Amino acid sequence: MKIMLISGSHRMNSQSEKVAHYMAQSLLDNGQATATEVFSLAGNPLPLWDEGIWNGDAAWQALLNPLS
């Protein structure tokens, strides 16, 4: 059986991607899959999350200040 694991984090070197690679190898080692592939969203230009929220971006501050 072929299995594809999807790492949903868009961050490079994320824990999600590390776990996906571990799971892929574990499936192969245990004979639960004949082939595995990891598809990572890291580096993908999908607009999933804007890192500006952590960098004090003015647009984010305008949205977050009323919540404080």
N, C-alpha and C positions, 0 to 999 in steps of 0.2 A: 504494500500500500504506500502511496506517495502522500506525504503530508506537508502542507505549507503553514508556517507559523508567521503571524503578522505582528510586528512590533509597532505599536501605535504611537510611541513617543517620537516627536520630531527632533529631539535633541540628539546630537552626536554623542556616541559612547554612553548611551543611557543604560540604566539598570534593566529596563524592559528588553532592550536588544540583547544584553548579556544573558538574561534568563531565557530568551527565545533560542539563542544559540546553544545554551546548555540543554534545553529541552529537546532540541533537534538531535543533538548528539546522543542524548539518553535514549530517545526513541530508536535510533539506529543500533546502539549498543545492546539494547534489550530485545532486539528483533521485532519490535512493534511496528516498524516501518522499513520499507525497502529503499526509500529515498526521502530526504527532507530538504526543505528550502526555507530560508528566513527572508521575508519581505519587510524591510524597514522603512518607516516614513521619515527617518532622519535625513535631513538635507532636502526633503521634498518641499517644493514651493507652495504647498497647500496652505491657505491662510487659517491654520488651526489655532495658533496662539501667537500673540505678539509679545516678544521679550521686553518691549519697552515698559511694561508694567513694573518690572524690577529695576529699571534704570531711571525712574523718576520722570518719564516722558510727560510732557505738559498735557497732551491729550488725555492720557490715562489719569493724571492728577485731577483734571477737571471732572472726570467721571467718578472718581473715587472719593474726593473730598466731601461731597454731601453725605457719604455713607459713614464718615468718621464720627 
